[in-house]
Amino acid sequence: MPRGGPDRYALFGHPVSHSWSPFIHGLFARQFGHDIEYKLVDVERADFRRAVIDFFVDHGKGLNVTLPHKQAAAEVVNELTPRAARAGAVNTIVARDAMQLLGDNTDGAGLITDLVDNLGVSLEGSRILVLGAGGAVRGVLAPLLRCRPEELRIANRTRERAEGLAQEFGDLGNITISGFADAGGGWNLVINATSASLSGQMPVLPVAAVAPGTVCYDMAYGRAETPFLAWASRLGATRCHKGWGMLVEQAAEAYLLWRGVRPETRSVIEALAGG
């Protein structure tokens, strides 16, 4: 028997207490007069699969998934969208019914929408440096490469992980790899996809990585300036952006998947970034 009350959604991750997702989806629901409930659920790795199944058996409508569970989520669902299959990672799950779960990855779409549509960054023919080689990167590599940059370099502390991603996604474009210290220079766009900002740190990068004209984008977000963007500003980066826009745009893609309508995002980004 269907459960009464608002439609139930949640974010599963570890940790999740810092997330603004309930606020974002609450504003989305208000745009359409939808009655939803959205909660944060801290789930450890060992409990993730069972927690997902229990949520949907109990009539949950949809899940967002964040670190460290995005690759595990791809193994839980019955079906993957093409972009989730390409990423090998899932950040959004929708229930076709309690036992038929569709996994999608909206991270890349959210990042590209923010960079191109919201911020006016030109990606075609550019040189892009991506810092990190974890789950956050998997979802954005294919969309970035489909924008036809001249070069996309993955810089990571351990080269082996970067090499694995370069081999997996190399059919889509020109990928090079390096460590952080030898990341090089002349980049048009530098994207920090490491988790270092969450701990108040940043990778040790060469000064040449950032110059006047470089756009620096940190997937992390928060009220204070992130260590990466503070460093980039000191080196004269022309434009420095936190990941509020990506956060909202990927959430809007998830809401579209769940509810069949895509929310207006600009007012929500402004509420977060300036609130």
C-alpha positions as CSV (number, residue, x, y, z in Angstrom):
1,M,0.0,0.0,0.0
2,P,1.4,3.4,-0.9
3,R,2.7,5.5,1.9
4,G,0.8,8.8,2.6
5,G,2.2,12.2,3.1
6,P,4.8,14.1,1.0
7,D,6.9,12.4,-1.7
8,R,10.2,11.4,0.0
9,Y,13.7,12.1,-1.3
10,A,17.1,12.0,0.4
11,L,20.8,12.5,0.0
12,F,22.9,9.5,1.0
13,G,26.6,10.2,1.8
14,H,29.3,10.1,4.5
15,P,29.4,12.8,5.6
16,V,26.4,14.8,4.6
17,S,25.8,17.3,7.3
18,H,27.3,20.2,5.3
19,S,25.0,19.7,2.4
20,W,22.6,22.4,1.1
21,S,20.5,20.0,-0.9
22,P,17.4,20.1,1.3
23,F,17.4,23.9,1.0
24,I,17.8,23.7,-2.8
25,H,15.1,21.1,-3.4
26,G,12.8,22.9,-1.0
27,L,13.1,26.0,-3.2
28,F,12.6,23.9,-6.4
29,A,9.4,22.3,-4.9
30,R,8.0,25.8,-4.0
31,Q,8.3,26.8,-7.7
32,F,5.8,24.1,-8.6
33,G,3.7,23.7,-5.5
34,H,5.1,20.2,-5.0
35,D,4.7,18.5,-1.6
36,I,8.1,16.8,-1.0
37,E,10.3,15.8,2.0
38,Y,14.0,15.8,1.5
39,K,16.4,14.5,4.2
40,L,20.1,14.1,4.7
41,V,21.1,10.5,5.6
42,D,24.6,9.7,6.7
43,V,25.4,6.2,5.5
44,E,28.7,4.4,5.9
45,R,30.1,2.3,3.0
46,A,29.2,-1.1,4.5
47,D,25.5,-0.1,5.0
48,F,25.0,1.7,1.6
49,R,23.4,-1.0,-0.5
50,R,20.9,-2.1,2.2
51,A,20.1,1.5,3.0
52,V,19.2,2.2,-0.7
53,I,17.0,-0.9,-1.0
54,D,15.2,-0.1,2.3
55,F,14.6,3.5,1.3
56,F,12.8,2.5,-1.9
57,V,11.0,-0.5,-0.4
58,D,9.6,2.1,2.0
59,H,8.1,4.1,-0.9
60,G,11.0,6.6,-1.4
61,K,10.7,8.4,-4.7
62,G,14.3,9.4,-5.4
63,L,17.8,9.6,-4.0
64,N,20.8,11.8,-4.5
65,V,24.2,10.1,-3.8
66,T,27.4,11.8,-2.8
67,L,30.9,10.8,-1.7
68,P,31.9,8.1,-1.1
69,H,29.1,6.2,-2.7
70,K,28.8,7.3,-6.3
71,Q,30.5,4.2,-7.8
72,A,28.8,1.8,-5.4
73,A,25.4,3.3,-6.5
74,A,26.1,2.3,-10.1
75,E,26.2,-1.3,-8.8
76,V,22.9,-1.1,-6.9
77,V,20.6,0.1,-9.7
78,N,19.0,-2.1,-12.3
79,E,19.6,0.4,-15.2
80,L,22.0,3.2,-16.0
81,T,21.4,6.2,-18.3
82,P,24.1,6.5,-21.0
83,R,25.9,9.3,-19.1
84,A,25.9,7.3,-15.9
85,A,27.2,4.3,-17.7
86,R,30.0,6.3,-19.3
87,A,30.9,7.8,-15.9
88,G,30.8,4.5,-14.1
89,A,29.2,6.5,-11.2
90,V,25.7,7.5,-10.1
91,N,24.6,10.6,-8.2
92,T,20.8,10.3,-8.8
93,I,18.5,7.4,-8.5
94,V,14.8,7.3,-9.4
95,A,12.4,4.5,-8.6
96,R,10.4,3.1,-11.5
97,D,9.0,0.9,-8.8
98,A,10.4,-0.4,-5.6
99,M,12.5,-3.1,-7.3
100,Q,13.4,-1.2,-10.6
101,L,15.9,1.6,-10.0
102,L,17.4,3.9,-12.7
103,G,20.7,5.5,-12.0
104,D,21.8,8.7,-13.6
105,N,24.8,11.1,-13.2
106,T,23.9,14.8,-13.4
107,D,27.3,16.2,-12.2
108,G,28.7,16.8,-15.7
109,A,25.6,18.4,-17.0
110,G,25.5,20.6,-13.9
111,L,29.1,21.7,-14.4
112,I,28.8,22.4,-18.1
113,T,25.6,24.4,-17.6
114,D,27.2,26.5,-14.9
115,L,30.5,27.1,-16.8
116,V,29.0,27.8,-20.2
117,D,25.5,29.2,-19.7
118,N,25.9,30.9,-16.3
119,L,29.5,32.0,-16.4
120,G,30.1,32.4,-20.1
121,V,33.3,30.3,-20.1
122,S,34.4,29.1,-23.6
123,L,35.5,25.5,-23.5
124,E,36.1,24.6,-27.2
125,G,39.8,24.8,-28.0
126,S,40.7,25.6,-24.5
127,R,43.4,24.0,-22.2
128,I,41.8,22.5,-19.1
129,L,43.5,21.3,-15.9
130,V,41.4,19.1,-13.6
131,L,42.8,18.5,-10.1
132,G,41.9,15.1,-8.7
133,A,41.0,11.7,-10.1
134,G,38.2,10.5,-7.7
135,G,34.5,10.0,-8.0
136,A,33.8,13.7,-8.5
137,V,35.9,13.7,-11.7
138,R,34.4,10.6,-13.3
139,G,31.0,12.4,-13.7
140,V,32.5,15.4,-15.5
141,L,35.2,14.1,-17.8
142,A,33.0,13.0,-20.7
143,P,30.9,16.2,-20.7
144,L,34.1,18.4,-20.6
145,L,35.7,16.4,-23.4
146,R,32.6,16.6,-25.6
147,C,33.1,20.4,-25.5
148,R,36.2,19.7,-27.6
149,P,39.0,21.3,-25.5
150,E,42.5,21.3,-27.1
151,E,43.8,19.4,-24.0
152,L,42.5,18.2,-20.7
153,R,45.1,17.3,-18.1
154,I,44.3,15.2,-15.0
155,A,46.6,16.1,-12.2
156,N,46.5,13.8,-9.1
157,R,48.6,12.9,-6.1
158,T,48.9,9.3,-7.4
159,R,49.5,9.1,-11.1
160,E,48.0,5.6,-11.3
161,R,44.5,6.8,-10.8
162,A,44.9,9.6,-13.3
163,E,46.3,7.0,-15.8
164,G,43.3,4.8,-15.3
165,L,40.9,7.7,-16.1
166,A,43.0,8.7,-19.1
167,Q,42.8,5.2,-20.5
168,E,39.0,4.9,-19.8
169,F,38.0,8.3,-21.3
170,G,40.8,8.8,-23.9
171,D,38.6,7.9,-26.8
172,L,36.7,11.2,-26.2
173,G,39.6,13.6,-26.5
174,N,43.2,14.6,-25.7
175,I,43.9,13.7,-22.1
176,T,47.3,14.1,-20.5
177,I,48.3,13.3,-16.9
178,S,50.7,14.6,-14.3
179,G,51.2,14.9,-10.6
180,F,50.2,18.1,-8.8
181,A,53.7,19.6,-8.6
182,D,54.4,19.2,-12.3
183,A,50.9,20.2,-13.6
184,G,52.5,22.8,-15.8
185,G,51.1,26.2,-16.9
186,G,49.2,28.0,-19.7
187,W,45.8,26.7,-18.6
188,N,42.6,28.5,-19.6
189,L,40.5,26.7,-17.0
190,V,41.6,25.0,-13.7
191,I,39.0,22.9,-11.9
192,N,39.6,21.8,-8.4
193,A,37.8,18.4,-8.0
194,T,39.8,17.2,-5.0
195,S,38.3,17.0,-1.5
196,A,41.1,19.2,-0.1
197,S,38.9,22.3,0.3
198,L,36.6,20.5,2.7
199,S,39.6,20.1,5.1
200,G,40.9,23.6,4.5
201,Q,43.8,22.5,2.4
202,M,44.8,22.5,-1.3
203,P,47.2,20.5,-3.5
204,V,50.8,21.9,-3.9
205,L,50.7,23.3,-7.4
206,P,53.2,25.2,-9.5
207,V,52.7,29.0,-9.6
208,A,52.6,28.8,-13.4
209,A,49.3,26.8,-13.3
210,V,47.4,30.1,-12.8
211,A,47.9,33.4,-14.7
212,P,45.9,36.5,-15.6
213,G,43.2,35.2,-17.9
214,T,42.9,31.8,-16.2
215,V,39.4,30.9,-14.9
216,C,39.6,28.9,-11.7
217,Y,36.6,26.9,-10.5
218,D,36.4,25.0,-7.2
219,M,33.7,22.3,-7.1
220,A,33.7,22.8,-3.3
221,Y,31.4,25.5,-2.0
222,G,30.9,27.4,1.3
223,R,30.5,30.9,2.6
224,A,34.2,31.4,3.1
225,E,36.7,31.6,0.2
226,T,38.2,28.1,-0.4
227,P,42.0,27.7,0.0
228,F,42.3,26.9,-3.8
229,L,40.5,30.1,-4.8
230,A,42.4,32.2,-2.3
231,W,45.6,30.9,-3.8
232,A,44.4,31.5,-7.3
233,S,43.3,35.1,-6.5
234,R,46.8,35.8,-5.0
235,L,48.3,34.7,-8.3
236,G,46.1,37.0,-10.3
237,A,43.5,34.6,-11.8
238,T,41.0,36.8,-13.6
239,R,37.9,34.9,-12.5
240,C,37.4,32.6,-9.4
241,H,34.2,30.7,-8.9
242,K,32.9,28.4,-6.2
243,G,30.8,25.4,-7.1
244,W,27.4,26.8,-6.0
245,G,26.2,26.9,-9.7
246,M,27.2,23.3,-10.3
247,L,25.5,22.2,-7.1
248,V,22.2,23.9,-8.1
249,E,22.3,22.9,-11.8
250,Q,23.0,19.2,-11.1
251,A,20.2,19.3,-8.5
252,A,17.9,20.8,-11.2
253,E,18.7,17.9,-13.5
254,A,17.9,15.4,-10.7
255,Y,14.6,17.2,-10.1
256,L,13.7,16.9,-13.7
257,L,14.4,13.2,-13.7
258,W,12.2,12.8,-10.5
259,R,9.4,15.2,-11.3
260,G,9.4,15.8,-15.1
261,V,10.0,19.5,-14.8
262,R,13.2,21.5,-14.6
263,P,13.3,24.3,-12.0
264,E,14.5,27.8,-12.6
265,T,18.0,28.0,-11.1
266,R,19.3,31.5,-11.2
267,S,17.4,32.7,-8.2
268,V,18.4,29.6,-6.2
269,I,22.1,30.2,-7.0
270,E,21.8,33.8,-5.9
271,A,20.1,32.7,-2.7
272,L,22.9,30.3,-1.9
273,A,25.9,32.4,-3.0
274,G,24.7,35.6,-1.5
275,G,22.6,34.4,1.4
